[in-house]
């Protein structure tokens, strides 16, 4: 029986690792269904073509082209346009096959392993450091997603899941530090930290203000730690006032 979500709770979303694994598996299953009924040799040939097309498309994005055309993809894959459109009935279909794979591969390089023996501010600083490395590597793909998110519901759904997974990763990094907070307070803190650590903030620091990776990371870490301290200290002050004994509540 489904558990009813209480007001103020965050949506129960999978982590980025869980979602990207599911998306990757779904893409693979879909490809298998389209290839049913062909000979074993034909299956291998068709899969090789498909992989070459997806790899070429991803390589073009990685090299700074946020929206590769079919002709550019064909040239990069050294295949004809006819082969491209035989495997994918349009560029949106190719984009939907490529983007989940990109994020699945990225996440494998950046596993979340918080050390709960460290103070909460150290854990959030470690999260920011890893998140910034991920965003730096993912930058060309995020720019590609930004171009089509508003018009492509599949890409919009992917990015929604990516953002929700990031919030889940922040929650995992903080762990026991969230225990004193109510559901509403926890949600407010997690969303505030996500705003600080999200792609638009990193893009602003790196591109608009032209900061180095290290300087951008320092600013983002300082902001995230300040948000964390403000939230936890606010809880402590309210508890102190309610206690009426003048002693700090631990």
C-alpha positions in Angstrom: 0.0 0.0 0.0 1.4 3.4 -1.0 2.5 5.7 1.8 0.8 9.1 1.8 3.3 11.9 1.6 3.0 14.5 4.3 3.0 18.2 3.7 6.5 19.5 3.5 8.1 16.2 2.6 10.4 16.1 -0.4 9.3 13.9 -3.3 10.6 10.3 -2.9 13.0 10.4 -5.8 15.8 8.0 -6.6 19.4 9.1 -6.4 21.2 10.2 -9.6 22.9 6.8 -9.7 19.6 4.8 -9.4 17.8 6.9 -11.9 20.6 7.0 -14.5 21.0 3.2 -14.2 17.3 2.8 -14.8 17.3 5.2 -17.8 20.3 3.4 -19.3 18.7 0.0 -18.9 15.4 1.4 -20.4 17.3 2.7 -23.4 19.1 -0.6 -23.8 15.8 -2.6 -23.6 14.1 -0.3 -26.1 17.0 -0.8 -28.5 16.7 -4.6 -28.1 13.0 -4.5 -28.9 13.6 -2.6 -32.1 16.1 -5.2 -33.3 13.9 -8.3 -32.6 13.6 -10.8 -35.4 16.9 -10.1 -37.2 19.8 -12.5 -37.6 22.6 -12.6 -35.0 25.0 -11.1 -37.5 22.5 -8.4 -38.4 21.9 -7.6 -34.8 25.6 -7.0 -34.2 25.9 -4.8 -37.3 22.8 -2.7 -36.4 24.0 -2.3 -32.8 27.4 -1.2 -34.0 25.8 1.4 -36.3 23.7 2.6 -33.4 26.6 2.9 -31.0 28.7 4.8 -33.6 25.9 7.3 -34.1 25.3 7.9 -30.4 29.1 8.1 -29.7 29.5 10.6 -32.6 26.6 12.7 -31.3 28.0 12.7 -27.7 31.5 13.5 -29.0 30.2 16.6 -30.9 28.5 17.9 -27.8 31.6 17.3 -25.7 33.6 19.3 -28.3 31.4 22.3 -27.8 28.5 21.8 -30.3 25.4 21.9 -28.1 22.9 20.9 -30.8 24.6 18.7 -33.5 22.7 18.3 -36.8 22.1 15.0 -38.5 24.7 15.8 -41.2 27.3 16.7 -38.6 26.6 13.5 -36.7 26.8 11.4 -39.9 30.1 12.9 -40.8 31.5 12.4 -37.3 30.3 8.7 -37.4 31.5 8.3 -41.0 28.0 7.1 -42.0 25.4 8.3 -44.4 22.4 10.4 -43.5 20.2 7.5 -44.6 21.8 5.2 -41.9 21.3 7.9 -39.3 17.6 8.2 -40.0 17.1 4.5 -40.4 18.3 4.0 -36.8 16.7 7.1 -35.4 13.6 8.7 -36.9 14.7 12.2 -35.9 17.3 14.1 -33.9 15.0 14.3 -30.9 15.0 10.5 -30.7 18.8 10.4 -30.9 19.1 13.1 -28.3 16.8 11.1 -25.9 19.0 8.1 -26.4 22.3 10.0 -25.8 21.5 12.2 -22.8 20.7 9.4 -20.3 23.9 7.6 -21.3 25.9 10.8 -20.8 24.6 11.2 -17.2 24.9 7.6 -16.4 28.6 7.6 -17.5 29.2 10.8 -15.5 27.7 9.5 -12.3 30.0 6.4 -12.4 32.9 8.8 -12.1 31.5 10.7 -9.1 30.1 8.2 -6.5 28.6 9.7 -3.3 30.3 8.3 -0.2 29.8 10.7 2.7 32.0 10.2 5.8 29.6 10.7 8.8 32.5 10.9 11.2 33.3 14.4 9.9 31.3 17.5 10.9 28.4 18.5 8.8 30.2 21.5 7.3 33.0 19.3 6.2 30.6 16.9 4.5 28.8 19.7 2.7 32.2 21.1 1.6 33.2 17.7 0.3 29.8 17.4 -1.6 30.4 20.8 -3.2 33.9 19.8 -4.3 32.6 16.7 -6.0 29.5 18.4 -7.4 31.7 21.1 -9.0 33.9 18.5 -10.6 30.8 16.8 -12.0 29.3 20.1 -13.3 32.6 21.1 -14.9 32.7 17.8 -16.8 29.0 17.9 -17.6 29.1 21.6 -18.7 28.8 20.9 -22.5 26.0 18.5 -22.0 24.1 20.8 -19.7 24.3 23.5 -22.3 22.9 21.1 -24.8 20.0 20.2 -22.5 19.3 23.9 -21.8 18.7 24.4 -25.5 15.9 21.8 -25.7 14.5 21.4 -22.2 11.7 23.9 -22.8 10.5 22.2 -26.0 11.3 18.5 -25.4 9.3 16.9 -22.6 11.6 13.9 -22.5 14.7 16.1 -21.9 12.6 18.2 -19.4 11.8 15.0 -17.5 15.4 13.9 -17.5 16.6 17.2 -16.1 13.9 17.2 -13.5 15.1 13.8 -12.3 18.7 15.0 -12.4 17.8 18.0 -10.1 15.8 15.8 -7.8 18.7 13.3 -7.6 21.1 16.2 -6.6 18.7 17.2 -3.8 18.8 13.5 -2.6 22.6 13.5 -2.7 22.7 16.7 -0.6 20.3 15.0 1.9 22.6 11.9 2.0 25.7 14.1 2.5 24.2 15.8 5.5 22.7 12.6 7.0 22.4 12.9 10.8 22.7 16.7 10.8 19.2 16.9 9.5 17.7 14.9 12.4 16.9 18.0 14.6 14.9 19.6 11.8 11.2 19.3 11.1 10.1 18.1 7.7 9.4 21.7 6.6 12.8 22.9 7.9 14.6 20.0 6.2 12.9 20.7 2.9 13.8 24.4 3.1 17.4 23.7 3.9 17.9 21.1 1.2 16.3 23.4 -1.5 18.4 26.3 -0.3 21.6 24.2 -0.6 20.5 22.9 -4.0 20.0 26.5 -5.2 23.6 27.3 -4.1 25.1 24.2 -5.7 23.1 23.9 -8.9 24.2 24.3 -12.5 22.9 27.9 -12.9 25.0 29.1 -10.0 28.1 27.3 -11.3 27.4 28.7 -14.8 27.2 32.2 -13.4 30.5 32.0 -11.6 32.4 30.2 -14.3 31.0 31.9 -17.5 29.5 35.2 -16.6 32.0 36.2 -13.9 34.9 34.3 -15.6 36.2 32.8 -12.3 38.6 29.9 -12.2 37.4 26.5 -11.1 39.1 26.9 -7.7 37.8 30.4 -7.0 34.3 29.4 -8.0 34.4 26.4 -5.8 35.6 28.5 -2.8 32.7 30.9 -3.2 30.1 28.1 -3.6 31.5 26.2 -0.6 31.4 29.4 1.5 27.8 30.0 0.5 26.7 26.4 1.2 28.4 26.3 4.6 26.8 29.7 5.5 23.3 28.4 4.5 23.9 25.2 6.6 25.1 27.2 9.7 22.2 29.7 9.4 19.7 26.9 9.3 21.1 24.8 12.2 21.9 27.8 14.4 18.4 29.1 13.8 17.0 25.8 15.1 19.2 26.0 18.2 18.2 29.6 19.0 14.5 28.7 18.8 15.0 25.7 21.0 16.9 27.9 23.5 14.1 30.4 23.7 11.5 27.7 24.2 13.6 26.1 27.0 13.7 29.3 29.1 16.7 28.1 31.1 19.4 30.2 29.3 21.4 27.1 28.5 22.2 26.0 24.9 20.3 22.9 23.7 22.6 20.3 22.1 
